[in-house]
Amino acid sequence: MARLVMKFGGTSVGDPARIARVARHIKREWDAGHEVCAVISAMAGETNRLIELTSEVAALHDAREYDSVIATGEQVSSGLVALALQALGVPSRSWLAWQIPIHTTGVHGAARITDIDPKEIELRLRGEGRERQVAVIAGFQGIGPDNRLTTLGRGAGDLTAVAMAAALKADRCDIYTDVTGVFTTDPRIVEKARKLDRISYEEMLEMSSLGAKVLQSRSVELALVHGVRLQVLSSFLEPEEIPALDAKKIFVVPGTLVCDEDEIVEQLVVSGIAYSRDEAKVTVRHVPDRPGVAAEIFGCLSDANINVDMIVQNVSEANKTTDITFTVGKSDLKRALEALTPALAKMPGVALNSDDGVAKISIIGIGMRSHTGIARTMFETLGEKGINIDVISTSEIKVSVLIDAEYTELAVRALHAAYGLDKT
Amino acid sequence: MARLVMKFGGTSVGDPARIARVARHIKREWDAGHEVCAVISAMAGETNRLIELTSEVAALHDAREYDSVIATGEQVSSGLVALALQALGVPSRSWLAWQIPIHTTGVHGAARITDIDPKEIELRLRGEGRERQVAVIAGFQGIGPDNRLTTLGRGAGDLTAVAMAAALKADRCDIYTDVTGVFTTDPRIVEKARKLDRISYEEMLEMSSLGAKVLQSRSVELALVHGVRLQVLSSFLEPEEIPALDAKKIFVVPGTLVCDEDEIVEQLVVSGIAYSRDEAKVTVRHVPDRPGVAAEIFGCLSDANINVDMIVQNVSEANKTTDITFTVGKSDLKRALEALTPALAKMPGVALNSDDGVAKISIIGIGMRSHTGIARTMFETLGEKGINIDVISTSEIKVSVLIDAEYTELAVRALHAAYGLDKT
């Protein structure tokens, strides 16, 4: 017997037939004798419909009313999943955030979970003094300090699942999504991409931040902090195609297990190649090379609430000016250029260039810590293909480069082969 | 300054434009300095959409899950109305039943309100130690003894409004609907039907029970018990077309005021003609005339949860058998006949007939108590038109007859004229 949290996203509960399939996935684990807590997102399209309604009614939202309206999506789908389970003879009930309760900060629209009281749910999972039943939880929502509904931000259904798993000390948290696991890279680009059996939290965190959309990075962070083992797997498989959890083999999964690096026996040096075309490059040329210049430039971006990702500044030439290059989200580019204008007006001779035809390619692997020459392989591989590197940035377990977007697929495929990730 | 509850039904908030109009109705009263509590139904069609979803997922409903799903309709619309008010510069917030709270019995799907705590809302209506604001309440829902959401039954948005008005000791409860008030009869049948300025609770109760669908009868009952003055008026009028409440003239209304009979100066003998084609007539002939027979017949109907309306049994003839006639809801007819079969099988010689081509026509008026000859006018009028009366039933303030449904319009028009209700 094990304790399992199962999370189903919006496409997994998109219509009554899919909801019935989700119920059969849950029933499989229930039938195997496990204690099951399911976390459910709003039916696909529903959250957007509700957001649109609020926009039509009022251009400016009171985030508290917005949250109260938006949170209904998960209220509906969790009730429906509980009904579908009952129709299969599985005792279950739905739980809204305020009923558990899941306490959050009062930052409506992007609240953080502060506290979960799992007592009552635990008693029912175990069947202690109550009917044993499956708990079906409305994801994405919480209750703020003022007793009003909050939401955790787009894509935060995963977050509820991980937080519940932590509160319930679950043996595993299975995230059902529309892919069969985490891949070495995007299979739409590289046919030979392989599903990883295991990946460390740190690597997954980099993958999520660097463009792989399979897990929300806040959720991975929370899983890392609380040591929650996450499995990513597909809800489009039929329930029979997935074996029920075996309490003695928590680590053997059909999807990908995100876990502590100690739990990964065969570590790859590079375990994934990520890419993102969502960034734009900005270059400020002929910047006077004096103290405080960088602060002036990045200060006005931060005042405008614009996130800066990569930053490169080379050592100054003899003429006492330097070039600064950085990247911002593509959708922020226009605002970034406007925000820079006043600061640059005070620096005679500077020139501002921008380019949104760039891609960020990253190699990720915990093995980098102990292996040398990893970055060199990357640069050589790209060089051989005639791909020019604009900007480089590194962390302990990843190397990212900015290149011309036209070369994205070529670069990803070449690197995938170079690091021995192609499946055989 | 007065305290006002304003209730808006589903068609009144059917789309963003109508929600904006509702907000302007509320703003009119806010601008006049009143304390306003609005009660909102789900957007037209939404409750049916949600019911359909639950039916598609599970044929048999757990009423608790059903309620949790269905209650989202009002959660969305109340949030949207609060947003629309804020967009007009009127401070407001939405309230869900569990936030107030509105406690109910645990009979999911048809719960009864047991208790409302209006403290926090009152402080905000008055602006005492808090921002003064409009309270926008999600109608139709409550919270049961087990901390789960309940709903009050179809059409029970009115009920929430009346209960809030009672709890808040409001000066008036205005029910905005799709008609301009309560009419002497259905204006679609009788062109000369008049809007009544005032009507007593008792008369309204009979009208609601007898087929006039303008107010839900449970709500009228509750208003009677708590002495809540109800106004029925149209939300399709533009906000400018309705004058703001004048605190000194609570009784002067553009719609129809439902109030105590003492507050009605000019009482009509008959104030309304109601009709219903929703009933069917059942006749059991040659019933043995012995004690307990009626109990046997109506016992099996009540066991089958079938409501019986009119009942007529004539005194027995010499041959020691009698005929019993009664009416049931048309949709219950088939089940009623099935339920009767076992009981009748024990009574040799009985014959069972039914007819669903009947209509119930009623005249209603508090004046009947003190006037004689009212029923006689009814029978004479119908007789003159050649309309045969099947069954008669009376109460202190109404007379109902069952006739062939084909004569419905003719009968209603003739009676409307006979009692002097035609507008001049």
Boltz contact constraints between the chains, C-beta under 6 A:
constraints:
  - contact:
      token1: [A, 16]
      token2: [B, 56]
      max_distance: 6.0
  - contact:
      token1: [A, 16]
      token2: [B, 57]
      max_distance: 6.0
  - contact:
      token1: [A, 19]
      token2: [B, 57]
      max_distance: 6.0
  - contact:
      token1: [A, 56]
      token2: [B, 16]
      max_distance: 6.0
  - contact:
      token1: [A, 57]
      token2: [B, 16]
      max_distance: 6.0
  - contact:
      token1: [A, 57]
      token2: [B, 19]
      max_distance: 6.0
  - contact:
      token1: [A, 57]
      token2: [B, 80]
      max_distance: 6.0
  - contact:
      token1: [A, 57]
      token2: [B, 83]
      max_distance: 6.0
  - contact:
      token1: [A, 57]
      token2: [B, 84]
      max_distance: 6.0
  - contact:
      token1: [A, 58]
      token2: [B, 83]
      max_distance: 6.0
  - contact:
      token1: [A, 58]
      token2: [B, 87]
      max_distance: 6.0
  - contact:
      token1: [A, 62]
      token2: [B, 86]
      max_distance: 6.0
  - contact:
      token1: [A, 65]
      token2: [B, 79]
      max_distance: 6.0
  - contact:
      token1: [A, 65]
      token2: [B, 82]
      max_distance: 6.0
  - contact:
      token1: [A, 65]
      token2: [B, 83]
      max_distance: 6.0
  - contact:
      token1: [A, 65]
      token2: [B, 94]
      max_distance: 6.0
  - contact:
      token1: [A, 68]
      token2: [B, 79]
      max_distance: 6.0
  - contact:
      token1: [A, 68]
      token2: [B, 94]
      max_distance: 6.0
  - contact:
      token1: [A, 69]
      token2: [B, 76]
      max_distance: 6.0
  - contact:
      token1: [A, 69]
      token2: [B, 79]
      max_distance: 6.0
  - contact:
      token1: [A, 72]
      token2: [B, 72]
      max_distance: 6.0
  - contact:
      token1: [A, 72]
      token2: [B, 75]
      max_distance: 6.0
  - contact:
      token1: [A, 72]
      token2: [B, 76]
      max_distance: 6.0
  - contact:
      token1: [A, 75]
      token2: [B, 72]
      max_distance: 6.0
  - contact:
      token1: [A, 76]
      token2: [B, 69]
      max_distance: 6.0
  - contact:
      token1: [A, 76]
      token2: [B, 72]
      max_distance: 6.0
  - contact:
      token1: [A, 79]
      token2: [B, 65]
      max_distance: 6.0
  - contact:
      token1: [A, 79]
      token2: [B, 68]
      max_distance: 6.0
  - contact:
      token1: [A, 79]
      token2: [B, 69]
      max_distance: 6.0
  - contact:
      token1: [A, 80]
      token2: [B, 57]
      max_distance: 6.0
  - contact:
      token1: [A, 82]
      token2: [B, 65]
      max_distance: 6.0
  - contact:
      token1: [A, 83]
      token2: [B, 57]
      max_distance: 6.0
  - contact:
      token1: [A, 83]
      token2: [B, 58]
      max_distance: 6.0
  - contact:
      token1: [A, 83]
      token2: [B, 65]
      max_distance: 6.0
  - contact:
      token1: [A, 84]
      token2: [B, 57]
      max_distance: 6.0
  - contact:
      token1: [A, 86]
      token2: [B, 62]
      max_distance: 6.0
  - contact:
      token1: [A, 87]
      token2: [B, 58]
      max_distance: 6.0
  - contact:
      token1: [A, 94]
      token2: [B, 65]
      max_distance: 6.0
  - contact:
      token1: [A, 94]
      token2: [B, 68]
      max_distance: 6.0
  - contact:
      token1: [A, 99]
      token2: [B, 147]
      max_distance: 6.0
